[in-house]
Amino acid sequence: MTSQLKAAILIISETAAQDPSTDRCIPLLEDVFKQSKQWEVSQTKLVRDDIFEIQQSITRWTDGNEIVNLIVTSGGTGFATKDHTPEAVNPLIHKHASGLVHGMLAASLAVTPFALMSRPVAGVRNGTLILTLPGSPKGAKENLESVIKLLPHACQQAAGADSRSLHSGGIKKLEQDAGVQSGTASAPSHQHHHHHGHNHSHGHGHSGPVAHTDPSSRPQSNDPRAGPTARHRSSPYPMLSVDEALKLIHDFTPPAKIEKVRIDENLGGAVLAEDVKAPESVPAFRASIVDGYAVRVAEGSPSPKGVFPVAFASHAQATDIKDLQEGQIARITTGAPLPPGSNAVVMVEDTVIHSMTDDGQEEREVEILTDQVKPGENVREIGSDVKEGDVIMKKGEGITVVGGEFGLLASVGASEVSVYKRPIVGVLSTGDEIVPHDRPGPLRLGEVRDTNRPTLLTAVRNSRYEAVDLGIASDKAGALEETLRDGLRRVDVIITSGGVSMGELDLLKPTIEHSLGGTIHFGRVSMKPGKPTTFATVPFKSNAGERQTKVIFSLPGNPASAVVTFHLFVLPSLHHASGVEPAGLPRAKVILEQDVRLDDKRNEYHRVLVTLREDGGLYATSTGMQRSSRIGSFKGANALLCLPVRKGSLGKGEKVDALLMGKLLNE
């Protein structure tokens, strides 16, 4: 058994994922492997027709601790809108096995011309061969039978076997070992069913947005290893609206995680993940609310009036206090505990000193001038502010850095609370032309100082998230992949800038898809500045073996574009991941101080300074030229005008929506 090759079967079907009893494909495929006698089916799984779930399952068998020699998938290879298997598998492939695809299609064409409507994929990731089969059990079985005799040889090579030894006997020996003959197929009667409806004998209803480009019209991204002439001349990503992009961010940002944290100054900006109950009452003792004298007042009787000896003093400090005896009074300060035996406090304003001690430092006797003091007067009772067990803060409430939430939690003796964990954010610049902003000396021709990284690090920290400086990555594909993998081990979200346009060295998107096995949910947004903004998720295994999903935002390299897209896209994702609602910048209506030209093709986010005037209005003044490379347009800016798509301009005095980035200024 140890010499057998290991295979995994992945069934892609909405219905079968919900009810495994409806699946008929796994037994048929297992039987094909069993008859071959060279295979052990070590893993089987059923998943929804969801790109992320498919990729997560495959990479567990290619990159994790459960590595197999062969993965066969069944389902999702047709042209139906719900069929996404090729889009999920293609980005994972390191080496495409087009010969296997052609072989299956050729055998299918001998049966029906409709075989051309199928979209099979075959290739190698790491040391594992991946093969996609149609959704019907019969079609999947026949397709696997058509290539099963050739797969051991392919898997041995993919796993790193010595090619010279494998081919030492020549082609005839290989054919003999595989049980095939030249010019014949191993199972010529099979059909490669294309199944427009993805008939897995289960039926399914895939829901949720998919950010991938339609593969029937063009591929997804450049191969990082391809030369300039093999790369796209136009972007393969569909142009989304800002609202569509924000919905994808909402849908695919990993859900917030919960953690217990100590109550200290680092709590500012966190959101509670559960109700907080007071572990003790406030105040915890009966306390005076004025400076004066503690007295004993009988119910229904006038309060004592006249001259009384001052027995002792009660101060607002931790100490043992004597009992107050009949006929005595005690001097008491605001906030101090009431002495046992007393039940009211006479304000100092209602008394006069009658006599002093011999040293002249203390009052010996005090005359009380009123008999109208009632029991409980000027006394703060136990729990009158907060009772033990009261809910003092509710799930979903934020702990601000300017409010009294921290003080409230501290006042009741709470030591820790459950909050939504705030993601750690790494910031990375890309490009061989980028040099540190503080490098001494003049720039060489072609060099550019790194303004985006320090700017984005500051923006992340000002938003109350931990930021990690990931440095500057090279434009070389292998170096970029290594930097990203290292960053994913350290942070939850990576923000990159640069490398997302159409240039020869713009390799972020293909590196995310081809090298990291990530899913790009969008790669172009109809906006200015910031059109090539990219949002992706990457399946990742932590050092502890935990399966995780990490987020990568690839922002444009132009400085103004990077800052705008951080506030517009990255910040809402961080908010979703840390329980902050509503997510993103606050929105307000502002009054234009000058005419603003509109764009008839894309939404524009115009940098402005918003001022609060005496009439209560918010007035917006442009920061000047809005070119995407002009970081100076952010000098003094505290808001982004949300300009609509239309011809013409908005006139001075008109109202328009603005996203508020910073503190408002008073006129």
C-alpha positions in Angstrom: 0.0 0.0 0.0 2.9 2.4 0.7 3.9 2.3 -3.0 0.5 3.4 -4.1 -0.1 6.9 -5.3 -2.5 9.0 -3.3 -5.6 10.7 -4.9 -8.2 13.2 -3.6 -11.7 13.7 -5.0 -13.4 17.1 -4.8 -17.1 17.3 -5.7 -18.3 20.8 -6.5 -22.1 21.0 -6.0 -24.4 23.2 -3.9 -26.8 20.4 -3.3 -24.3 17.7 -2.5 -22.4 20.0 -0.1 -25.6 20.5 1.8 -26.8 16.8 1.6 -23.9 14.4 0.9 -26.4 11.6 0.4 -27.3 13.0 -3.0 -23.8 12.5 -4.4 -23.3 9.6 -6.8 -20.0 10.7 -8.2 -17.5 9.7 -5.4 -18.3 6.0 -5.5 -17.9 5.8 -9.3 -14.6 7.6 -9.3 -13.3 5.6 -6.3 -14.2 2.5 -8.3 -12.1 3.7 -11.3 -9.1 4.3 -9.0 -9.6 0.9 -7.4 -9.6 -1.0 -10.7 -6.4 0.7 -11.7 -4.7 -0.9 -8.6 -2.1 1.9 -8.5 -4.1 4.4 -6.5 -5.3 5.0 -3.0 -8.1 7.5 -2.6 -7.0 9.2 0.7 -9.3 12.2 0.7 -12.8 13.1 -0.5 -14.7 16.3 0.0 -17.9 18.1 -1.1 -18.0 21.9 -1.4 -20.3 24.6 -2.8 -19.6 26.1 -6.2 -17.7 28.9 -4.6 -14.2 29.9 -5.8 -12.8 30.5 -2.4 -14.0 27.1 -1.0 -12.7 25.3 -4.0 -9.3 26.9 -3.8 -9.1 26.4 0.0 -9.8 22.7 -0.4 -7.3 22.2 -3.3 -4.4 24.1 -1.6 -4.9 22.1 1.6 -4.0 19.0 -0.5 -1.2 20.8 -2.4 0.4 23.1 0.1 -0.5 21.7 3.5 0.1 18.6 5.6 -2.3 16.4 3.6 -0.5 16.4 0.2 -1.6 14.0 -2.4 -0.3 13.0 -5.9 -3.5 13.7 -7.8 -6.6 15.8 -7.3 -9.7 15.3 -9.5 -12.6 17.7 -9.3 -16.1 17.0 -10.6 -18.6 19.8 -11.5 -18.6 23.4 -12.6 -16.8 23.0 -15.9 -19.7 24.2 -18.2 -20.7 27.6 -19.4 -23.6 28.1 -16.9 -23.4 31.3 -14.8 -23.0 29.0 -11.7 -20.0 27.2 -13.1 -16.7 28.5 -11.6 -14.4 25.6 -11.3 -11.9 26.7 -14.1 -11.8 30.2 -12.6 -10.9 28.7 -9.2 -8.4 26.2 -10.5 -6.6 28.2 -13.2 -4.9 30.7 -10.8 -3.5 27.8 -8.7 -1.7 26.1 -11.5 2.0 26.4 -11.7 2.4 24.3 -14.9 -0.5 23.7 -17.2 -1.0 20.1 -18.6 -2.6 21.0 -21.9 -1.9 17.6 -23.4 -4.2 15.9 -20.9 -6.9 18.5 -21.7 -6.5 17.9 -25.5 -6.6 14.2 -25.0 -9.9 14.2 -23.1 -11.4 16.6 -25.6 -10.2 14.6 -28.6 -11.8 11.4 -27.2 -15.0 13.4 -26.5 -15.2 14.8 -30.0 -15.3 11.2 -31.3 -18.7 11.1 -29.7 -20.2 14.6 -30.0 -19.3 18.0 -31.3 -20.7 19.5 -28.1 -17.5 18.3 -26.3 -16.1 21.7 -27.4 -18.4 23.4 -25.0 -16.6 22.0 -22.0 -13.9 23.8 -20.1 -11.6 21.3 -18.5 -8.4 22.3 -16.8 -5.3 20.2 -16.0 -2.0 21.1 -14.5 0.5 20.9 -11.6 0.7 22.8 -8.4 3.8 22.1 -6.4 4.1 18.4 -6.7 0.4 17.6 -7.2 -1.4 17.0 -10.5 -4.9 18.6 -10.7 -7.6 17.5 -13.2 -11.1 18.9 -13.6 -13.9 16.5 -14.7 -17.5 17.2 -15.8 -20.4 17.3 -13.3 -22.4 14.2 -14.3 -21.3 11.0 -12.6 -21.2 9.1 -16.0 -19.2 11.9 -17.7 -16.7 12.2 -14.8 -16.2 8.4 -14.7 -15.6 8.1 -18.5 -13.2 11.1 -18.6 -11.1 9.8 -15.8 -11.0 6.4 -17.5 -9.7 8.0 -20.6 -6.5 9.2 -18.9 -6.1 7.1 -15.8 -3.4 4.9 -17.3 -1.2 7.9 -18.1 -1.7 9.6 -14.8 0.9 7.6 -12.7 3.7 8.6 -15.0 2.6 12.3 -14.9 2.3 12.2 -11.1 5.7 10.6 -10.7 7.3 13.4 -12.8 5.4 16.1 -10.9 6.5 14.7 -7.6 10.2 15.1 -8.7 11.1 11.6 -9.9 14.3 11.4 -12.0 13.1 11.9 -15.6 16.2 10.1 -17.1 15.4 6.9 -15.1 11.7 7.1 -16.0 12.4 7.3 -19.7 15.4 4.9 -19.9 13.5 2.2 -21.7 12.1 4.5 -24.4 8.6 5.3 -25.4 7.7 1.6 -26.1 8.6 0.7 -22.5 6.5 3.6 -21.2 3.5 2.5 -23.3 3.9 -1.1 -22.1 4.1 -0.1 -18.4 1.0 2.1 -18.8 -0.9 -0.5 -20.8 -1.5 1.7 -23.8 -0.5 1.6 -27.5 0.6 4.3 -30.0 -2.3 5.8 -31.9 -5.0 4.6 -29.5 -6.8 6.0 -26.6 -7.2 4.1 -23.4 -11.0 4.5 -23.3 -12.2 5.8 -26.7 -15.9 5.4 -25.9 -16.1 8.1 -23.2 -17.9 11.4 -23.5 -16.7 14.7 -22.1 -20.0 16.1 -21.1 -20.0 19.9 -21.0 -23.3 20.3 -19.0 -24.3 23.9 -19.3 -26.4 23.5 -16.2 -23.7 21.8 -14.2 -25.7 18.6 -13.8 -24.1 16.9 -11.0 -27.3 15.0 -10.4 -27.7 17.4 -7.5 -28.5 20.9 -9.0 -27.3 23.9 -7.1 -27.9 27.6 -6.8 -24.6 29.5 -6.3 -25.1 32.8 -4.6 -22.8 35.7 -3.8 -20.7 37.9 -6.1 -17.7 36.6 -8.0 -14.9 39.1 -8.8 -13.2 37.1 -11.5 -13.2 38.0 -15.2 -15.3 35.9 -17.5 -12.8 33.2 -18.6 -14.7 32.5 -21.8 -13.6 35.9 -23.2 -10.1 36.3 -21.8 -7.7 35.1 -19.1 -7.4 36.6 -15.6 -4.0 38.0 -15.2 -0.5 37.8 -16.6 1.8 34.9 -15.9 4.6 36.4 -13.8 7.1 34.3 -15.7 5.9 35.4 -19.2 7.8 38.0 -21.2 6.5 41.4 -22.1 5.2 40.3 -25.5 3.0 37.6 -23.9 1.3 40.0 -21.5 -2.1 41.7 -21.8 -2.5 44.9 -23.7 -5.7 45.7 -21.8 -6.9 44.8 -18.3 -8.7 41.5 -18.1 -10.7 42.7 -15.0 -14.2 44.1 -15.4 -14.7 47.7 -14.5 -16.8 47.9 -11.3 -18.7 50.8 -9.8 -17.5 52.0 -6.3 -20.7 50.6 -4.8 -20.1 47.2 -6.4 -16.5 47.2 -5.1 -17.6 48.1 -1.6 -20.2 45.3 -1.6 -17.4 42.8 -2.5 -15.3 44.1 0.3 -18.2 43.6 2.7 -18.9 40.1 1.4 -15.3 38.8 1.3 -13.6 40.5 4.3 -13.0 37.7 6.8 -15.5 38.0 9.8 -14.4 39.6 13.0 -12.7 37.5 15.6 -13.3 37.8 19.4 -10.6 38.2 22.0 -10.4 38.9 25.7 -8.3 42.0 26.5 -7.2 43.9 29.6 -8.8 47.3 30.2 -6.0 49.8 29.7 -5.2 52.7 27.5 -4.8 50.5 24.4 -8.5 49.8 24.5 -9.4 53.0 22.6 -11.0 52.3 19.2 -12.1 48.7 20.1 -15.7 47.4 19.8 -17.3 45.2 22.4 -18.1 41.7 21.4 -20.5 41.1 24.3 -22.4 43.0 27.0 -20.4 44.2 30.0 -22.0 43.8 33.4 -20.8 45.7 36.5 -18.9 43.4 38.9 -19.5 45.8 41.7 -21.7 48.7 42.7 -20.8 52.4 42.3 -20.5 53.8 44.8 -19.5 50.8 46.8 -20.3 52.6 50.1 -22.6 55.4 51.3 -20.8 58.6 50.5 -21.2 62.4 51.1 -22.0 64.6 48.2 -21.0 67.8 50.0 -18.5 69.1 52.5 -20.1 69.3 55.9 -21.0 67.2 59.0 -22.4 63.7 59.3 -25.3 63.5 61.7 -27.9 61.0 62.8 -31.5 62.0 62.0 -34.5 60.1 63.4 -37.3 59.2 60.9 -40.2 61.7 61.2 -38.4 64.0 63.6 -36.6 67.3 63.1 -32.9 67.0 62.5 -30.6 67.9 65.5 -30.1 71.6 65.9 -27.7 73.3 68.3 -24.1 72.9 69.4 -22.5 69.5 69.0 -19.0 68.1 69.7 -17.0 67.1 66.5 -16.0 63.5 67.3 -13.7 62.9 64.3 -13.2 63.6 60.6 -14.0 61.4 57.6 -11.9 62.0 54.5 -12.2 60.6 50.9 -9.6 58.0 51.5 -9.3 54.3 52.4 -9.4 54.1 56.2 -11.3 52.6 59.1 -14.0 54.8 60.4 -15.4 54.9 63.9 -19.0 54.6 64.8 -20.8 57.9 65.3 -22.4 58.0 68.8 -25.6 59.6 69.8 -25.2 63.4 70.3 -22.0 63.5 68.1 -21.2 64.8 64.7 -18.3 64.1 62.3 -16.6 66.5 59.9 -16.9 64.9 56.4 -15.5 65.8 52.9 -17.1 65.3 49.5 -16.9 61.7 48.4 -15.9 60.4 51.9 -17.7 57.4 53.4 -20.5 58.1 55.9 -19.5 56.9 59.4 -21.6 54.0 60.7 -24.4 55.4 62.8 -25.0 58.5 60.7 -27.6 58.8 57.9 -27.4 62.4 56.6 -25.0 65.3 56.0 -25.4 68.9 57.0 -23.8 71.3 54.5 -21.0 73.3 55.9 -22.9 76.4 54.9 -25.6 75.6 57.5 -23.1 75.5 60.4 -20.8 77.9 62.3 -17.8 77.0 64.5 -18.6 77.3 68.2 -15.2 76.5 69.6 -11.7 75.5 68.6 -9.2 73.0 69.9 -6.4 74.3 72.2 -3.9 74.4 69.3 -6.4 76.3 67.1 -6.1 73.8 64.3 -9.5 72.0 64.5 -13.0 72.8 65.5 -14.0 71.3 68.8 -17.7 72.2 68.7 -19.9 73.2 65.8 -23.3 74.8 65.9 -25.9 73.4 63.4 -28.2 76.2 62.3 -31.1 74.2 60.8 -33.4 71.4 61.8 -34.7 70.7 58.3 -32.2 68.0 57.3 -33.9 64.8 56.4 -32.6 61.2 56.6 -30.5 60.4 53.4 -30.0 64.1 52.6 -26.7 64.9 50.8 -25.9 61.2 50.8 -25.0 59.1 47.7 -26.4 55.6 48.4 -24.6 52.3 47.5 -25.3 51.5 43.8 -27.1 54.8 43.1 -24.8 55.3 40.0 -24.4 51.6 39.0 -25.7 48.5 40.7 -23.7 45.3 40.7 -24.9 43.1 37.8 -26.2 46.1 35.7 -25.3 46.0 31.9 -23.2 49.1 31.6 -22.1 48.7 28.0 -23.7 46.7 25.2 -22.3 44.5 22.5 -21.4 46.5 19.4 -20.6 49.7 21.3 -17.3 51.3 20.7 -14.7 52.5 23.2 -13.7 55.9 22.1 -10.6 57.8 22.9 -12.6 61.0 23.7 -15.6 59.5 25.5 -16.1 58.2 29.0 -16.4 54.5 28.2 -12.9 53.7 29.6 -13.7 55.6 32.8 -17.0 53.7 33.2 -15.4 50.4 32.8 -12.6 51.3 35.2 -15.1 52.7 37.8 -16.9 49.3 38.3 -13.6 47.3 38.7 -13.8 45.5 35.3 -10.4 44.0 34.5 -11.0 42.6 31.0 -13.6 42.6 28.3 -14.4 40.7 25.1 -13.8 42.8 22.0 -13.6 42.2 18.3 -9.9 41.7 17.4 -8.5 44.5 15.3 -6.5 43.2 12.3 -2.8 43.9 12.1 -2.0 45.8 8.9 1.2 45.5 7.0 2.2 48.2 4.5 4.4 47.5 1.5 5.7 49.5 -1.4 6.7 47.8 -4.6 9.1 48.8 -7.4 12.8 48.7 -8.1 12.7 52.5 -8.7 11.4 53.2 -5.1 14.0 54.3 -2.5 13.4 55.1 1.2 12.1 58.6 1.6 14.9 59.5 4.1 17.8 58.1 2.1 20.5 60.8 2.1 21.9 62.2 -1.2 20.4 63.1 -4.5 18.2 60.8 -6.5 19.6 58.9 -9.5 17.8 59.1 -12.8 14.6 57.0 -12.5 14.5 56.8 -8.7 11.5 57.9 -6.7 11.3 58.5 -3.0 8.8 56.3 -1.2 6.0 58.6 0.0 3.2 56.1 0.0 4.5 53.7 2.7 5.0 56.3 5.4 1.8 58.0 4.4 -0.2 54.8 4.6 1.5 53.7 7.8 0.4 57.0 9.4 -3.2 56.6 8.0 -3.5 53.1 9.5 -2.2 54.1 12.9 -4.4 57.2 13.0 -7.4 54.8 12.4 -6.4 53.0 15.6 -4.9 49.9 14.0 -1.5 48.4 14.5 0.7 48.9 11.5 3.8 46.9 10.5 6.3 48.3 8.0 7.0 45.6 5.4 9.5 47.7 3.5 10.0 47.9 -0.2 9.6 44.9 -2.5 11.4 44.3 -5.8 9.6 44.1 -9.1 10.9 40.6 -9.7 8.2 38.0 -9.4 10.0 35.6 -7.1 11.2 38.3 -4.8 7.7 39.8 -4.7 6.1 36.5 -3.8 8.7 35.9 -1.0 8.0 39.3 0.5 4.2 38.8 0.4 4.5 35.3 1.9 6.6 36.7 4.7 4.2 39.5 5.3 1.2 37.2 5.4 2.9 35.3 8.3 3.1 38.6 10.3 -0.1 40.5 9.6 -3.8 40.0 8.7 -4.0 42.6 6.0 -1.4 43.7 3.5 -1.6 47.1 1.8 0.7 47.5 -1.2 1.1 50.4 -3.5 2.3 50.3 -7.0 2.5 47.4 -9.5 -1.2 47.1 -10.3 -1.4 48.8 -13.7 -0.6 47.3 -17.1 3.2 47.8 -17.2 5.7 45.0 -17.9 6.8 45.1 -14.3 3.4 45.4 -12.7 3.3 41.9 -11.2 1.1 42.2 -8.0 -2.1 40.8 -9.5 -0.5 37.8 -11.3 1.6 37.1 -8.2 -1.5 37.0 -6.0 -3.3 34.7 -8.4 -0.7 32.4 -9.8 1.9 32.2 -7.0 -0.2 32.7 -3.8 -3.4 31.0 -5.0 -5.4 34.1 -4.1 -8.7 35.2 -5.4 -8.9 38.7 -6.9 -12.4 40.0 -6.2 -11.9 43.2 -8.2 -9.1 44.7 -10.2 -10.5 47.9 -11.6 -12.9 50.5 -10.2 -14.7 53.2 -12.2 -13.3 56.2 -10.2 -10.7 58.9 -10.2 -8.2 58.7 -8.8 -7.7 55.0 -8.1 -8.9 53.0 -11.1 -6.5 50.0 -10.8 -7.3 49.4 -7.1 -7.3 45.7 -6.4 -8.9 43.7 -3.5 -7.9 40.0 -3.0 -8.1 37.3 -0.4 -5.5 34.6 0.0 -5.9 31.2 1.8 -3.1 30.9 4.3 -1.9 28.4 6.9 -0.4 29.9 10.0 2.7 28.7 11.7 0.4 26.9 14.2 -1.4 25.1 11.4 -4.6 27.2 11.6 -6.4 27.7 8.3 -6.9 31.5 7.7 -7.9 34.0 5.1 -5.7 37.0 4.6 -6.6 40.2 2.8 -4.5 42.1 0.3 -5.3 45.5 -1.0 -3.1 46.6 -3.9 -3.4 50.4 -4.3 -2.2 52.5 -7.2 1.3 53.9 -6.9 0.3 57.5 -7.5 0.3 59.1 -4.0 -3.1 60.8 -4.1 -4.7 57.6 -5.5 -3.2 55.6 -2.7 -4.5 57.9 0.0 -8.0 58.2 -1.5 -8.4 54.4 -2.0 -7.2 53.7 1.5 -10.0 55.8 3.0 -12.6 54.6 0.5 -11.8 50.8 0.4 -9.2 49.7 3.0 -10.8 51.5 6.0 -14.3 49.9 5.5 -12.6 46.5 5.3 -10.7 47.1 8.5 -14.0 48.2 10.1 -15.8 45.1 9.0 -13.0 42.9 10.4 -13.1 44.6 13.8 -16.9 45.0 14.3 -17.1 48.8 13.6 -20.5 49.8 12.2 -21.3 51.7 10.2 -18.1 51.0 8.3 -16.0 53.7 6.5 -15.8 57.4 6.7 -18.8 59.5 8.0 -20.7 61.3 5.2 -22.1 64.8 5.3 -23.6 67.4 2.9 -21.2 70.3 2.2 -21.6 73.6 0.3 -19.2 74.3 -2.5 -17.1 77.4 -2.3 -16.3 77.3 -6.0 -17.3 75.6 -9.3 -16.1 72.1 -9.6 -15.9 70.3 -13.0 -17.4 66.8 -13.3 -16.2 63.7 -15.2 -18.8 62.1 -17.5 -17.2 58.6 -17.2 -16.0 58.0 -13.7 -16.9 59.0 -10.1 -14.3 61.5 -8.8 -13.2 62.0 -5.2 -12.0 65.6 -5.0 -9.8 66.6 -2.0 -11.2 69.6 -0.1 -10.9 71.5 3.2 -14.3 71.6 5.0 -14.9 74.5 7.4 -17.8 74.8 9.9 -19.2 78.3 9.9 -21.3 80.3 12.3 -24.5 79.6 10.3 -24.0 75.9 11.0 -23.1 75.1 7.4 -20.2 73.0 6.2 -18.3 74.7 3.4 -15.8 72.9 1.1 -12.8 74.6 -0.5 -10.8 72.6 -3.1 -7.1 72.0 -2.4 -6.1 72.7 -6.0 -5.1 70.5 -8.9 -6.4 67.0 -8.4 -3.9 65.0 -10.5 -3.5 61.5 -9.1 0.3 61.8 -8.7 0.0 65.1 -6.7 0.2 64.3 -3.0 0.1 68.1 -2.4 -3.6 67.9 -3.1 -3.9 66.3 0.4 -2.2 69.2 2.2 -4.8 70.6 4.5 -7.5 68.3 3.1 -10.0 66.9 5.6 -12.6 65.5 3.3 -13.3 63.9 -0.1 -16.1 65.3 -2.3 -18.1 62.5 -3.9 -18.7 63.9 -7.3 -21.3 62.2 -9.5 -20.7 61.0 -13.1 -22.1 63.5 -15.5 -21.1 66.2 -17.9 -20.7 69.8 -16.9 -19.9 71.1 -13.5 -21.3 71.8 -10.0 -21.7 75.5 -9.2 -20.6 77.5 -6.2 -23.2 77.2 -3.5 -24.5 73.8 -4.5 -24.6 71.0 -2.0 -22.7 67.7 -2.5 -21.8 64.6 -0.4 -18.4 64.5 1.2 -16.5 61.8 3.2 -15.0 63.4 6.3 -11.4 62.2 6.8 -10.3 64.5 9.6 -11.3 67.2 12.1 -13.5 70.0 10.9 -12.1 73.5 11.1 -14.1 76.4 12.6 -14.1 79.6 10.6 
